Amino acid sequence: MLESLPSFLIQWAITSLSLWVASHVFKGLRFADTGSLIVAALLLGFANAVLRPLLFVLTLPLTVLTLGIFVLVLNAFMLMLVSALVKGFQLSGFWTAFFASMFIGLLSFLLSMVLAGGDWSWQAPVPMPSAGPGQWL
């Protein structure tokens, strides 16, 4: 059944569900109505697909210096940006965005795995071809 739906619709539904659950877990994260939740999920997906990679590249030195922890700040920033753009989406502050973005990311990952039927093969390392004569690597 899930194979018939485009993957972006599935991911959008997962993000929407994760945002909805997070709004019940974190009292500083609120949606005025279902419409603002749907728009926020759509905008968060767009921001993560378009803006986040650009910001990741721009902040790569800081990410390396902090051993990757700055990526969590970047995720919180994405959530705060969406909150500023969507009228019915309220965040109480940075720390709510920080912990909520970790929660949303983890829950989205787990829901994706459940919907994928527990197929973890996408995480398997890609085998490298063996080096032939005259090849260093």
C-alpha positions in Angstrom: 0.0 0.0 0.0 2.7 2.5 0.9 4.6 1.8 -2.3 1.8 3.4 -4.3 2.2 6.8 -2.4 5.0 9.1 -3.4 7.8 9.1 -0.8 7.4 12.8 -0.2 3.8 12.4 0.9 4.8 9.6 3.3 7.6 11.8 4.7 5.3 14.7 5.0 2.7 12.6 6.9 5.5 11.4 9.2 6.7 14.9 9.8 3.2 16.0 10.5 2.6 13.2 13.0 6.0 13.9 14.7 5.2 17.6 15.0 1.7 16.8 16.5 3.2 14.4 19.0 5.9 16.9 19.9 3.3 19.6 20.5 1.8 17.3 23.2 5.2 16.4 24.7 6.6 20.0 24.9 4.4 22.6 26.4 6.3 25.4 24.7 5.4 24.1 21.2 1.9 24.8 20.2 -0.3 24.8 17.1 -3.4 27.0 16.8 -5.2 24.5 14.5 -4.6 21.6 12.2 -4.1 23.8 9.2 -1.1 25.5 10.9 0.3 22.0 11.7 0.0 20.9 8.1 1.6 24.1 6.7 4.4 23.9 9.3 5.2 20.3 8.3 5.2 21.2 4.7 7.4 24.2 5.3 9.8 22.3 7.6 10.2 19.6 4.9 11.0 22.3 2.3 13.4 24.2 4.7 15.2 20.9 5.5 15.5 20.0 1.9 16.6 23.3 0.5 17.9 25.7 3.2 19.5 23.2 5.6 22.1 21.8 3.2 23.2 25.3 2.3 23.5 26.3 6.0 25.3 23.1 6.8 28.0 23.9 4.2 28.3 27.4 5.4 28.7 26.3 9.0 30.8 23.3 8.3 33.9 24.7 10.1 31.8 25.3 13.3 30.3 21.8 12.9 33.7 20.2 12.7 35.0 22.2 15.7 32.0 21.1 17.8 32.3 17.5 16.6 28.9 17.7 14.9 27.0 19.0 17.8 26.3 22.3 15.9 24.0 20.3 13.6 21.6 20.1 16.5 21.6 23.9 16.7 21.0 24.0 13.0 17.9 21.8 13.4 16.6 24.0 16.2 17.1 27.0 13.9 15.1 25.4 11.2 12.2 24.8 13.6 12.4 28.4 14.8 12.4 29.7 11.3 9.3 27.7 10.4 7.7 28.9 13.7 8.4 32.5 12.6 6.8 32.0 9.2 3.7 30.0 10.2 1.1 32.2 12.0 -0.4 29.5 14.2 2.8 27.8 15.2 4.3 29.0 18.5 7.7 28.1 20.1 8.5 29.4 23.5 12.3 29.7 22.9 15.5 28.3 21.7 15.8 25.4 24.2 12.3 24.2 23.4 13.2 24.3 19.7 16.5 22.5 20.5 15.0 19.6 22.4 11.8 19.4 20.2 13.9 19.2 17.0 15.9 16.3 18.5 12.6 14.6 19.5 11.0 15.3 16.1 14.1 13.9 14.3 14.2 10.8 16.4 10.5 10.1 16.1 10.5 10.7 12.4 13.4 8.3 12.0 11.6 5.6 14.1 8.3 6.1 12.2 10.1 5.8 8.9 11.6 2.6 10.0 8.3 1.2 11.1 6.6 2.2 7.8 9.6 0.7 5.9 8.8 -2.6 7.5 12.0 -2.7 9.5 14.2 -2.6 6.4 17.5 -1.2 7.6 19.4 -2.1 4.4 19.8 1.5 3.5 22.2 1.9 6.4 24.4 -1.0 5.3 27.8 0.1 4.1 28.4 0.1 0.4 31.0 -2.4 -0.5 34.1 -0.9 -2.2 35.6 -2.7 -5.2 38.9 -4.3 -4.5 42.0 -2.6 -5.9 43.5 -4.2 -9.0 47.1 -4.2 -10.1 48.5 -0.7 -10.3 45.7 0.8 -8.2 46.5 2.3 -4.8 43.0 2.3 -3.3 
